[in-house]
């Protein structure tokens, strides 16, 4: 009579997974975050919320419309679409526009430019996609 060892192997694999689950998930998380430039994300967050980063003489920032934490200063806000308390939260942009450090970010860049160049919003010229500020802003947007 032959012995069936399949259930023993299944049980051992289950025990190994249970014991090493934290290390397995930690490795996966570290792998996913390995491509993130934390310095670029931090600089992008500053640019996102700085009312004078893109328009030195006017009071306009991405965070005015897209961040619940944004507190406008005492300066006059010149964006026609701005409405205090009416926040459009940005979430999952990297997944929505299939953008990461290794792929082409044209879709996310184009979406950001639609908002930034709109006459009733920031009313800017198109930002250079290769510029450090633009890359840092996109890194921050991907991290949301």
Secondary structure as the mmCIF struct_conf table of DSSP 4:
data_model
#
loop_
_struct_conf.conf_type_id
_struct_conf.id
_struct_conf.beg_label_comp_id
_struct_conf.beg_label_asym_id
_struct_conf.beg_label_seq_id
_struct_conf.end_label_comp_id
_struct_conf.end_label_asym_id
_struct_conf.end_label_seq_id
HELX_RH_AL_P HELX_RH_AL_P1 UNK A 6 UNK A 33
TURN_TY1_P TURN_TY1_P1 UNK A 34 UNK A 35
HELX_RH_AL_P HELX_RH_AL_P2 UNK A 38 UNK A 49
TURN_TY1_P TURN_TY1_P2 UNK A 51 UNK A 52
BEND BEND1 UNK A 53 UNK A 54
TURN_TY1_P TURN_TY1_P3 UNK A 56 UNK A 57
BEND BEND2 UNK A 58 UNK A 58
HELX_RH_AL_P HELX_RH_AL_P3 UNK A 62 UNK A 66
TURN_TY1_P TURN_TY1_P4 UNK A 68 UNK A 69
BEND BEND3 UNK A 74 UNK A 75
HELX_LH_PP_P HELX_LH_PP_P1 UNK A 76 UNK A 77
TURN_TY1_P TURN_TY1_P5 UNK A 80 UNK A 81
TURN_TY1_P TURN_TY1_P6 UNK A 84 UNK A 85
HELX_RH_AL_P HELX_RH_AL_P4 UNK A 93 UNK A 96
TURN_TY1_P TURN_TY1_P7 UNK A 97 UNK A 98
TURN_TY1_P TURN_TY1_P8 UNK A 101 UNK A 102
BEND BEND4 UNK A 103 UNK A 103
HELX_RH_AL_P HELX_RH_AL_P5 UNK A 106 UNK A 117
TURN_TY1_P TURN_TY1_P9 UNK A 119 UNK A 122
HELX_LH_PP_P HELX_LH_PP_P2 UNK A 124 UNK A 128
TURN_TY1_P TURN_TY1_P10 UNK A 129 UNK A 130
BEND BEND5 UNK A 131 UNK A 131
HELX_RH_AL_P HELX_RH_AL_P6 UNK A 132 UNK A 143
#
